[in-house]
């Protein structure tokens, strides 16, 4: 059949079993809400023991000696291991990529070797029959440290007088890159006005409901490792563990059970998790490690530590002539493996000013080492910094010219009819809709009424402000993102779909689930394309023994890449079903279709149920003519080709009230218009955006990992590290424009990170709009009451 071209249009609502584009409830949500989920910490295996880690109390120190004898004497303690033991079965790694220029990161060992380089780095591991026993024994592991100067300040990291963290590197530089398009020097000379700003972004981290957890079970009789891991990319972990623990990849099984949130935090290689696998291999028995909340704050990757300066030049009509940024970031003492800690800065360089026509663009990024927790990718990698610096400069330029902020943006946005084109940094763009999105946003916000509300409030001594921002979101990455650099990170995803003997449908997908609604989305696509009822479709994911090879869930790729694989496999299976049915029913294939779990004749007449068809194939194959291709299973894979990413775009707005006496900011309303192409499940898309906005609120107003002058994390607990709660959630209004991606049949882009990427810039601009009559601004996130009061000169 010709790729089933006779299939109705995707999402057509006037046919049976049309599920694409419908807000179908998540079947699995009920189970989780009833407390019946199965998480890693629920795994109990025979002979399983527990691990607890001795972690460095210093940010930087030499390890002079380790004495474990007293800890080993505690009843219930099986052993205490140091790097001398672990490196016998687990090789070290290096977090570099080959395609982004020279990265200078040293070899990282699973446990600290000779020197500790951040507070919380694992130094030794205690193995005991109970977690409590292991924790008690930690106190008896004697380590003699020689304290060293800690390099904490990224701004002085390259000074000659600053302590070098890795002596063999000679300085504290990890990576640098410069982008230069056009001639910014000449363009700034020709500009009517030039505006500048410097913004600071504090470190913060993802606070997942479920902390990191792993159970490793080495079967020495088969030399097989089974791992229960609450990660996002099982096949990546399979490859890495096989490589570094010298196990055949096919004998490493990764099972991701229910996962209580991830946000990018759980897609990296962590030393303590690698050590857990190594201990299982050494002891030839199952071992469990579950990070407690204090460990999470000091060992889960951090993100966002940036200081960025920007400059914009415009002509007297408001057209942007030049844009320049200089971004500095500190990443901790190691580049995180395998994605590396350069990607966030690289995203900042690629995405700044990406919504606008900018003929002259220059961007420099510098990434340095620090004696703090390692930094890497967290939800909306680089987007909050790129959006905030861009939109702050755009507001400044509009205000300096006396132009309406909406009109300034409208004349500078990349026109909707100009694709394909490129960002100012040279990254290809396709199928976006900035003009349509900002127009819809303007109507949603009713900007003229907001201006009136702002003026009336000011007359009463209340300081209101609102903002409008534009952004692009990186989604659906291709091999050009990681694979080309040598990382074992798949850009494709796979799906296998089979018809069961009962007539039900089973999907096996390499996309994983951490709360996004993966299962519902895959069910909808398969049911829609096959013509079956959605309640007959079940999904298996998160098991390397039971799913096709694939990248997993990260970078908003689940629907656009994994969903496309399900679509392709569904079409293959339907083709097989109709071909078999044509033989059984003695009909032309083109006269058949599948509806409501039945193969029907388009011209009327008796059909056959999928159950009956499956039972003929599986149990009574002798009834079929010889040579009939009676396969009721189909497999397909998909990856993006020809471009590095598929981009989504958004326009967002925010309304705030700033109390100039207390410095407190209240977000009164937030608006978002998103173009993510085909929406498989609109309600899930809306909640992805709302959830992302709330995380963006956290970064903008509350979240910060605070270190003292010795490199101690001072607020690594739920009492002192502030995150937005339900009370802080404003009314978030979401709408959409739809421009399908031309890179797939499904046309889906990603939608998981726009809210987190856009909200911080929208909030900062709204606050500064509220303060504009007071001739001051805030330039540092999180925007705490203290910072507002300092800007006002009150403290």
C-alpha positions in Angstrom: 0.0 0.0 0.0 1.2 3.5 -0.7 2.0 4.6 2.9 -1.7 4.4 3.6 -2.3 7.6 1.8 -6.0 7.0 1.9 -5.9 7.4 5.7 -8.0 10.4 6.9 -6.2 13.5 7.9 -4.5 13.4 11.3 -6.8 14.5 14.1 -10.0 14.6 11.9 -12.8 14.7 14.4 -15.5 13.4 12.1 -14.4 9.7 12.1 -14.5 7.0 14.7 -11.5 6.5 16.9 -10.1 10.0 16.3 -7.9 10.7 19.2 -5.2 13.1 18.0 -6.1 16.5 19.2 -8.4 15.4 22.1 -7.7 15.9 25.8 -7.9 12.3 26.8 -7.4 11.6 30.5 -4.2 9.9 31.7 -5.2 6.4 32.5 -2.1 6.0 34.8 -2.9 9.1 36.9 -5.5 7.3 38.9 -3.1 4.6 40.0 -0.5 7.2 41.1 -3.0 9.3 42.9 -4.2 6.2 44.8 -0.6 5.6 46.0 -0.2 2.4 43.9 2.8 3.5 41.9 6.0 1.5 42.0 9.1 3.6 42.5 12.7 2.5 42.9 12.6 2.7 46.7 9.7 0.2 46.5 12.0 -2.5 45.0 12.8 -5.2 47.5 15.1 -8.0 46.4 16.4 -11.1 48.2 19.8 -10.4 49.9 19.6 -6.7 49.1 21.9 -4.4 51.1 22.0 -0.6 51.4 24.5 2.1 50.7 25.3 5.4 52.4 28.0 7.7 51.3 30.8 9.5 53.1 30.8 12.9 51.5 33.3 15.7 51.7 32.6 18.4 54.2 35.1 20.7 52.3 34.8 22.4 49.0 38.5 21.8 48.3 40.9 19.6 50.2 43.6 16.9 49.9 42.7 13.5 51.1 45.7 12.5 53.3 44.4 9.2 54.6 41.2 7.2 55.0 40.7 4.7 57.9 37.6 2.5 57.6 38.4 -0.2 60.2 36.1 1.1 63.0 33.2 1.5 60.6 33.6 -2.1 59.5 33.2 -3.3 63.1 29.6 -2.0 63.4 27.2 -5.0 63.4 25.4 -5.1 60.1 28.1 -3.4 58.1 29.3 -5.6 55.3 32.1 -3.4 54.0 33.4 0.1 53.4 34.8 0.9 50.0 37.1 3.7 48.7 38.3 4.6 45.3 41.0 2.0 45.6 38.3 -0.7 45.6 35.9 0.8 43.1 38.3 1.6 40.4 39.1 -2.1 40.0 35.6 -2.6 38.4 34.6 0.9 37.3 36.7 3.1 34.9 36.6 6.9 35.1 35.0 9.2 32.6 35.5 12.6 31.0 32.7 15.1 30.2 33.7 16.4 26.7 32.1 16.6 23.3 34.2 16.6 20.1 32.1 18.9 18.0 31.9 22.1 20.1 35.6 23.0 20.0 38.2 22.2 22.7 36.7 21.3 26.1 39.2 20.9 28.9 37.7 18.7 31.6 39.8 16.3 33.7 39.1 12.6 34.2 36.4 12.1 36.9 36.5 9.1 39.2 33.4 7.5 40.8 34.8 8.3 44.2 37.2 11.2 45.0 40.8 10.3 44.4 43.5 12.2 46.3 41.5 15.5 46.2 37.9 16.5 46.9 36.6 19.4 44.9 33.1 20.2 46.1 31.2 19.9 49.4 29.2 16.7 49.0 31.6 14.9 46.6 31.5 11.1 47.6 34.7 9.9 49.2 33.7 6.4 50.5 30.7 4.2 50.6 29.4 2.1 53.5 27.5 -1.1 52.8 25.1 -2.4 55.5 22.1 -4.6 55.9 20.0 -1.5 56.7 20.2 2.1 55.6 20.2 3.3 59.2 23.1 1.1 60.1 25.1 2.4 57.1 24.3 6.0 58.1 25.5 5.4 61.6 28.7 3.8 60.4 29.5 6.9 58.4 30.6 8.7 61.5 33.3 6.1 62.1 35.0 6.5 58.8 38.1 8.5 59.6 39.4 10.8 56.9 42.3 13.2 57.3 41.9 16.2 55.0 44.2 19.1 54.3 42.0 22.1 53.6 42.8 23.9 50.3 41.7 27.3 49.1 38.3 27.1 47.3 37.8 28.7 44.0 34.2 30.0 44.2 33.9 33.2 42.3 33.5 32.7 38.5 34.4 36.3 37.9 37.9 35.8 39.3 38.4 32.2 38.2 40.9 33.2 35.5 42.9 35.6 37.6 46.5 34.6 38.0 46.2 34.8 41.7 43.2 32.4 41.8 43.7 28.8 43.0 43.7 26.4 40.0 41.3 23.5 40.7 43.0 21.0 38.4 46.8 21.5 38.4 47.3 19.6 35.1 45.0 22.1 33.2 47.0 25.2 34.2 44.0 27.4 34.7 40.3 27.2 35.5 38.9 27.5 31.9 36.7 24.7 30.7 35.4 26.0 27.4 34.9 29.1 25.4 33.1 29.9 22.1 32.6 33.1 20.0 29.9 33.6 17.4 30.4 36.5 15.0 27.8 37.2 12.3 28.2 40.5 10.3 30.0 43.5 11.7 28.7 44.6 15.1 31.4 47.2 15.6 30.3 49.2 12.5 26.6 48.5 13.2 26.9 50.0 16.7 28.6 53.1 15.1 25.6 53.5 12.8 23.0 53.0 15.5 20.7 55.9 16.6 20.8 54.6 20.1 22.7 51.9 21.9 21.4 50.3 25.2 23.3 48.0 27.5 22.5 45.8 30.5 24.2 43.2 32.7 22.1 40.5 34.3 23.0 37.9 37.0 21.3 34.5 37.4 21.8 32.5 40.6 22.4 28.8 40.8 19.4 26.7 41.4 18.4 23.1 41.0 15.4 20.9 40.2 13.5 19.8 43.4 11.9 16.6 42.3 9.2 14.9 44.4 11.2 11.7 44.3 15.0 11.9 44.9 17.5 10.0 42.8 17.4 6.3 43.4 19.0 3.1 42.0 19.0 -0.6 42.8 21.7 -2.7 41.1 21.6 -6.5 41.0 24.7 -8.3 39.6 24.0 -12.0 38.7 27.5 -13.5 38.6 26.2 -16.8 37.2 25.0 -15.1 34.0 27.3 -12.0 34.3 24.2 -10.0 33.9 23.4 -6.6 35.6 19.8 -5.6 36.2 19.3 -2.0 37.4 16.2 -0.3 38.6 16.8 3.4 38.0 14.6 6.5 38.1 16.2 8.1 35.1 15.1 9.5 31.8 17.3 7.7 29.3 17.6 4.0 30.0 19.5 3.1 26.8 22.0 5.8 27.5 22.6 4.4 30.9 22.8 0.9 29.6 25.6 1.9 27.2 27.5 3.9 29.8 27.3 1.2 32.5 28.3 -1.5 30.0 31.4 0.5 29.0 32.6 1.6 32.4 32.0 -1.6 34.2 33.2 -3.9 31.4 29.9 -5.7 30.9 28.4 -6.8 27.5 25.8 -4.2 26.7 23.2 -6.8 26.0 23.7 -8.1 29.5 22.9 -4.8 31.1 19.2 -4.2 31.7 17.9 -0.9 32.9 14.3 -0.7 34.2 12.8 2.7 34.9 9.8 2.3 37.1 7.4 5.1 38.0 9.5 8.3 38.3 8.5 11.1 40.6 9.7 14.0 38.4 13.0 14.7 36.7 13.2 18.0 34.8 16.5 17.0 33.3 18.1 16.3 36.8 17.9 12.6 36.2 19.4 12.4 32.7 23.1 12.6 33.8 25.7 10.2 35.1 26.2 10.6 38.9 29.3 9.2 40.6 27.3 7.7 43.5 25.0 5.8 41.1 28.0 4.4 39.2 29.5 3.3 42.5 26.3 1.6 43.5 26.5 -0.5 40.3 30.2 -1.2 41.1 29.4 -2.3 44.6 26.8 -4.8 43.4 29.4 -6.3 41.0 32.0 -6.5 43.8 29.6 -8.1 46.3 27.6 -10.2 43.7 24.3 -9.2 45.3 21.7 -6.4 45.0 22.4 -3.1 46.5 20.2 0.0 46.9 21.0 3.7 47.1 18.3 6.4 47.6 19.6 9.9 48.0 18.1 11.8 50.9 16.9 15.3 50.5 20.1 16.9 51.9 22.2 14.8 49.5 20.0 15.9 46.7 20.8 19.6 47.2 24.5 19.1 47.3 24.8 16.4 44.6 22.0 16.8 42.1 23.2 18.9 39.2 22.8 22.7 39.6 22.0 25.1 36.8 21.8 28.7 35.7 24.9 30.2 37.3 25.4 33.0 34.7 26.5 36.7 34.5 25.7 38.1 31.1 26.3 41.5 29.6 24.4 42.6 26.5 24.2 45.5 24.1 21.6 46.4 21.4 21.9 49.0 18.7 18.8 50.3 16.8 18.1 53.0 14.1 15.8 55.9 14.6 12.8 53.9 13.2 13.3 51.2 15.8 14.9 48.5 13.6 17.6 46.4 15.4 21.0 46.9 13.7 23.3 45.0 16.1 23.1 42.7 19.1 26.0 41.6 21.3 26.3 39.4 24.4 29.1 38.2 26.7 28.2 35.3 28.9 30.2 33.9 31.9 29.2 30.8 33.7 30.6 28.7 36.5 30.0 24.9 36.4 31.6 23.4 39.4 34.8 21.3 39.3 33.9 18.8 36.5 32.0 18.8 33.2 29.1 16.5 33.7 29.2 13.3 31.7 28.1 12.6 29.0 26.1 15.7 28.0 28.8 18.1 29.3 28.4 21.4 31.1 29.0 23.5 28.0 25.5 23.0 26.6 23.7 25.7 28.6 26.2 28.4 27.6 26.1 27.1 24.0 22.3 27.5 24.1 22.6 31.0 25.4 24.9 31.9 22.4 22.6 30.2 19.9 19.2 31.4 21.3 19.8 35.1 22.2 17.9 37.4 19.9 16.6 34.3 18.1 13.1 35.7 17.6 14.3 38.8 15.8 15.8 39.9 12.6 19.4 40.9 13.6 21.8 41.6 10.7 24.9 41.9 13.0 25.3 39.6 15.9 28.2 38.7 18.2 28.2 36.4 21.2 30.9 35.2 23.5 30.6 32.4 26.1 33.1 31.5 28.8 32.7 28.6 31.1 35.0 28.1 34.2 35.5 25.7 37.0 34.5 26.3 40.6 34.6 24.4 43.9 30.8 24.0 43.9 28.3 21.3 43.0 28.6 20.4 39.3 26.3 22.2 36.9 24.5 20.7 33.8 21.2 20.6 32.0 18.0 21.4 33.8 14.6 22.2 32.3 14.8 24.9 29.5 18.6 24.6 29.2 20.0 28.1 28.5 16.6 29.6 27.5 15.9 31.7 30.6 19.2 33.5 30.2 18.9 34.0 26.5 15.3 35.2 26.7 15.9 37.5 29.7 18.9 39.3 28.2 17.2 39.6 24.8 13.9 40.9 26.1 15.5 43.2 28.7 17.5 44.9 25.9 14.4 45.1 23.6 12.4 46.8 26.3 15.3 49.2 27.0 15.6 50.1 23.3 11.8 50.6 22.9 11.7 52.8 26.0 14.7 54.9 24.9 13.0 55.6 21.6 9.7 56.3 23.2 8.1 53.4 21.2 5.3 51.1 22.3 6.9 47.8 23.4 4.5 45.7 21.3 5.1 47.8 18.2 8.9 47.7 18.6 8.8 43.9 18.8 6.4 43.6 15.9 8.6 45.5 13.5 11.7 43.4 14.5 10.2 39.9 14.7 11.1 37.4 12.1 8.1 37.5 9.7 5.9 34.4 9.6 6.3 34.2 5.8 10.1 34.2 5.8 10.8 30.5 6.7 13.1 28.7 6.3 15.6 31.2 7.8 18.3 31.3 10.5 18.7 32.8 14.0 21.2 35.7 14.3 23.7 33.0 15.5 23.2 31.0 12.3 21.0 28.1 13.5 18.3 27.0 11.0 14.7 27.9 11.7 11.5 26.5 10.2 7.8 26.6 10.6 7.4 29.3 13.3 4.8 32.0 13.9 6.1 34.9 16.0 3.8 37.4 14.4 0.6 35.3 14.9 1.6 34.5 18.5 2.3 38.1 19.6 -0.9 39.3 17.9 -3.0 36.7 19.8 -1.1 37.6 23.0 -1.9 41.2 22.6 -5.6 40.4 22.3 -5.6 38.0 25.2 -3.8 40.6 27.5 -5.9 43.6 26.3 -2.8 45.8 26.5 -4.7 49.1 26.2 -6.7 48.1 29.4 -3.5 47.1 31.1 -1.9 50.5 30.4 -5.0 52.1 31.9 -4.9 49.8 34.9 -1.2 50.6 35.5 -1.8 54.4 35.4 -4.9 54.2 37.7 -2.9 52.0 40.2 0.0 54.4 40.2 -2.3 57.3 41.0 -3.3 55.3 44.1 0.4 54.6 45.0 0.4 51.1 43.7 3.1 50.0 41.3 1.9 47.7 38.6 3.9 46.6 35.6 3.4 44.2 32.6 5.6 42.7 30.0 5.5 41.1 26.6 8.3 38.7 25.5 9.0 36.4 22.6 11.1 33.3 22.5 12.0 30.1 20.6 12.3 26.7 22.3 14.8 24.0 21.2 12.9 20.7 20.8 13.3 17.4 19.0 17.1 17.4 18.7 18.8 15.6 15.8 22.2 13.8 15.9 23.9 17.1 15.5 23.1 17.8 19.2 25.1 15.1 20.9 25.8 12.1 18.7 28.1 14.0 16.4 30.2 14.9 19.4 30.7 11.2 20.4 28.2 11.0 23.2 26.3 7.7 23.6 23.0 9.6 23.4 20.5 8.4 20.8 18.7 11.0 18.6 16.2 8.4 17.4 13.4 6.7 19.2 11.7 3.4 18.4 8.3 1.8 18.8 7.1 -1.7 18.4 3.3 -2.3 18.1 1.6 -5.7 18.1 -1.9 -6.9 17.9 -2.6 -9.3 20.7 -4.7 -12.5 20.4 -7.4 -10.7 22.3 -7.6 -8.0 19.8 -5.9 -5.5 22.1 -2.9 -3.4 21.1 0.5 -3.3 22.8 3.0 -0.5 22.3 6.6 -0.8 23.3 8.3 2.6 23.2 11.8 3.9 24.0 10.2 7.2 25.3 10.0 7.2 29.1 7.5 8.7 31.6 8.2 11.0 34.5 4.8 12.6 34.7 4.5 14.2 31.2 1.7 11.9 30.0 3.8 9.8 27.7 1.6 6.8 27.9 -1.6 8.7 27.1 0.0 10.4 24.1 1.3 7.2 22.6 -2.1 5.5 23.2 -3.8 8.3 21.4 -1.5 8.2 18.4 -1.7 4.4 18.0 -5.5 4.2 18.6 -6.0 7.1 16.1 -3.9 5.6 13.4 -5.0 2.0 13.8 -8.7 2.7 14.2 -9.1 1.1 17.6 -10.7 2.1 20.9 -8.1 3.8 23.1 -8.9 1.6 26.1 -7.7 -1.5 24.2 -4.2 0.1 23.9 -1.5 -0.4 26.6 2.1 0.9 26.7 5.4 -0.5 27.9 8.3 1.8 28.4 11.4 2.2 30.5 12.9 -1.2 30.1 15.9 -1.9 27.8 15.0 -5.6 27.5 11.4 -4.8 26.4 11.7 -1.6 24.3 13.4 -0.6 21.0 16.5 1.4 21.3 16.1 5.1 21.7 17.0 8.4 23.4 14.3 8.5 26.1 12.7 11.7 27.4 14.6 15.0 27.4 14.7 18.2 25.4 10.9 18.1 24.6 11.3 15.2 22.2 8.7 12.7 23.4 5.8 13.5 21.0 7.8 14.8 18.1 10.3 11.9 17.9 8.9 9.1 19.9 5.3 9.9 18.8 6.4 9.8 15.2 7.9 6.4 15.7 4.6 5.2 17.1 2.7 6.7 14.2 5.0 5.0 11.6 4.7 1.6 13.4 1.0 2.0 13.7 0.7 2.6 10.0 2.8 -0.4 9.2 0.7 -2.6 11.5 -2.5 -1.4 10.0 -1.2 -2.1 6.5 -0.4 -5.7 7.7 -3.8 -6.0 9.3 -5.6 -4.9 6.1 -3.5 -7.1 3.9 -4.4 -10.2 6.0 -8.0 -9.2 6.2 -8.2 -8.8 2.4 -7.1 -12.5 2.2 -9.5 -13.7 4.8 -12.5 -11.5 3.5 -11.6 -12.0 -0.2 -11.7 -8.3 -0.7 -9.6 -5.6 -2.3 -7.4 -3.9 0.3 -8.6 -0.5 -0.8 -12.1 -1.4 0.2 -11.2 -2.1 3.8 -10.6 0.1 6.8 -10.3 -0.4 10.6 -12.9 1.2 12.9 -13.9 0.4 16.5 -11.7 -2.7 16.6 -13.3 -4.1 13.5 -12.0 -4.4 9.9 -14.9 -3.1 7.9 -15.9 -3.0 4.2 -16.2 0.6 3.0 -19.0 -0.5 0.7 -20.9 -2.3 3.5 -21.1 -6.0 4.1 -19.8 -8.2 6.8 -16.5 -7.4 8.5 -14.2 -9.1 10.9 -13.1 -8.1 14.4 -9.5 -7.6 15.2 -9.8 -10.4 17.8 -11.1 -12.9 15.3 -8.4 -11.9 12.8 -5.6 -12.2 15.4 -6.9 -15.6 16.5 -6.9 -16.9 12.9 -3.3 -15.7 12.5 -2.0 -16.9 15.9 -4.0 -20.1 16.3 -5.4 -21.2 12.9 -2.7 -20.1 10.5 -3.4 -23.2 8.4 -6.6 -21.4 7.2 -4.5 -18.8 5.4 -3.1 -19.4 1.9 0.6 -20.5 1.8 3.0 -17.6 1.7 0.6 -15.1 3.4 2.6 -12.5 5.3 0.8 -12.9 8.6 2.8 -10.6 10.8 0.8 -8.7 13.4 3.7 -6.8 14.8 5.5 -3.7 13.4 8.5 -1.7 14.4 9.6 1.7 13.4 12.1 4.3 14.4 12.4 8.0 13.8 15.0 10.8 14.1 15.1 14.4 12.9 17.2 14.8 9.7 18.6 17.9 8.0 18.5 20.4 10.8 19.9 20.4 14.4 16.6 21.0 16.1 12.9 21.5 15.5 12.0 24.8 17.1 8.8 25.8 19.0 8.0 29.5 19.5 6.0 31.4 22.1 4.9 34.8 23.2 4.3 35.5 26.9 3.1 38.3 29.1 3.1 38.9 32.8 1.3 41.4 35.1 2.9 42.1 38.5 2.3 44.2 41.6 5.5 45.5 43.4 5.1 46.6 47.0 7.8 49.3 47.2 7.6 49.3 51.0 8.3 45.6 51.5 9.9 44.7 48.2 7.5 41.9 47.7 6.4 41.0 44.1 3.0 39.5 43.4 2.3 38.0 40.0 -1.3 38.9 39.3 -1.7 37.1 35.9 0.4 35.3 33.3 -0.3 34.7 29.6 1.3 32.3 27.2 0.7 31.6 23.5 2.6 28.6 22.2 3.1 27.2 18.8 4.1 23.5 19.2 2.6 22.2 16.0 0.2 19.3 16.3 -1.1 18.9 19.8 -1.8 15.3 20.5 -3.4 16.0 23.9 -4.2 19.8 24.3 -4.8 19.5 28.1 -1.4 17.9 28.7 0.2 20.6 26.6 -1.5 23.3 28.6 -0.4 21.8 31.9 3.2 21.3 30.6 3.2 25.1 29.9 1.6 26.0 33.3 4.0 23.7 35.2 6.9 25.2 33.3 5.8 28.7 34.1 5.7 27.9 37.8 9.2 26.5 37.7 10.2 29.7 35.9 8.6 31.7 38.7 10.8 29.8 41.1 14.0 30.8 39.3 12.8 34.4 38.9 11.7 35.1 42.4 12.8 32.4 44.9 15.3 29.7 44.1 19.0 30.1 44.8 21.7 27.8 46.0 23.6 30.0 48.5 27.3 29.3 49.3 29.4 30.9 52.0 32.9 32.1 51.6 34.3 28.5 52.3 32.2 26.8 49.7 29.5 25.5 52.1 26.0 25.2 50.7 24.1 27.0 53.4 20.5 26.4 52.3 20.5 22.8 51.1 17.2 21.9 52.7 13.5 22.3 52.1 13.1 24.9 54.9 15.7 27.3 53.5 15.6 26.6 49.7 12.5 28.4 48.6 10.3 27.0 45.8 6.9 28.4 44.6 3.9 26.8 46.3 0.3 26.7 45.2 -0.3 30.1 46.8 2.4 31.7 44.6 0.8 30.3 41.4 -1.0 33.1 39.5 -3.8 32.6 37.0 -2.0 31.3 33.9 -3.9 31.7 30.7 -2.7 29.5 27.8 -3.6 29.6 24.1 -2.1 28.3 20.9 -1.2 29.0 17.3 -0.6 25.9 15.2 2.2 25.6 12.6 3.0 22.0 12.1 6.6 20.9 11.7 7.4 19.9 8.1 9.9 17.4 9.4 7.4 14.7 10.3 4.0 13.3 9.4 2.7 14.0 12.8 3.8 17.6 12.7 4.4 17.8 16.5 7.1 19.9 18.1 8.0 20.0 21.8 6.2 22.0 24.5 7.8 21.0 27.7 10.2 23.8 28.4 8.8 27.1 27.1 7.2 28.1 30.3 10.4 27.7 32.3 12.4 29.4 29.6 10.2 32.4 29.1 8.7 33.2 32.5 11.9 34.6 34.2 12.4 37.2 31.5 8.7 38.1 31.4 8.6 38.5 35.2 11.8 40.6 35.3 10.6 42.9 32.6 7.2 43.3 34.3 8.9 44.2 37.6 11.1 46.8 35.8 8.1 48.2 34.1 6.5 48.6 37.5 9.6 50.5 38.7 10.1 52.6 35.6 8.5 55.7 37.1 10.9 55.4 40.0 13.9 55.4 37.6 15.4 52.2 38.8 15.5 48.5 37.8 16.5 45.1 39.1 19.1 43.0 37.2 19.6 40.0 39.3 17.6 36.8 39.7 16.1 35.6 41.9 14.4 39.0 42.4 14.1 38.9 46.2 12.5 41.7 48.3 16.0 42.6 49.4 17.1 43.2 45.8 14.0 45.3 45.1 14.6 47.5 48.2 18.2 47.9 47.3 17.3 49.1 43.8 14.9 51.6 45.4 17.7 52.8 47.7 15.8 51.8 50.9 18.5 49.5 52.3 
